[in-house]
């Protein structure tokens, strides 16, 4: 295998790895957004539940 072929092959592999890395980063970002959304929902539900418990205790 010539040096040129080796270099071209390595460059292609680097591009493929960079593309795979970008896809992984995109997935991670989406998972973080979903996690934040769920965390916010849980906080809102907890606050609502605490309000209901307080209202029931006041009866």
N, C-alpha and C positions, 0 to 999 in steps of 0.2 A: 504494500500500500504506500503510495507516495505521500510525501509531507503535505502537499496541497489537499489530497483527499482526506487525510487525517484531520487537518485544520477545518475543512469544510464540514466534516462529520461532527467534529466537536462543536462548531458554531451552531449547527442544526440542533444538537442535543441541548445546548445552552438555551436556545430559543424555546424549545419544547419545555424545558424545566421552568423557564420564566413564565410561559403561558399557564402551566400547571399551578405555579405559585400564585399567579393572579386569580385563577379560578378558586383556589383555596381561600385566598384573602377575601374574595367576594362572598363565599359561603360563610366564613367567619363573621364578616360584617353583618350579613343578614341574620345570622343566629344571635348576634349581640343585640340587634334591633328588636327581634322577637322577644328575647329575654327581658329587655328593658320595658317593652310594652306589657308583658305579663306581670312584671314586678310592679308596674304602675297600677294595673288592674287589681292585683292582690292588695296593695296599699289602700286603694279606694274601697274595696270590699270590706277590708278590716275596719276602716273608719266607719262605714255604714253599719256594720255589725255592732261595733262599740256603741254607736248612737242608739241602736235598737235595744241593746242590753241596758243602757242607761235609762231609756224610756220605760222599759219593763220594771226596772228596779224602783222607779218613781211611782209606780201604780200602787 
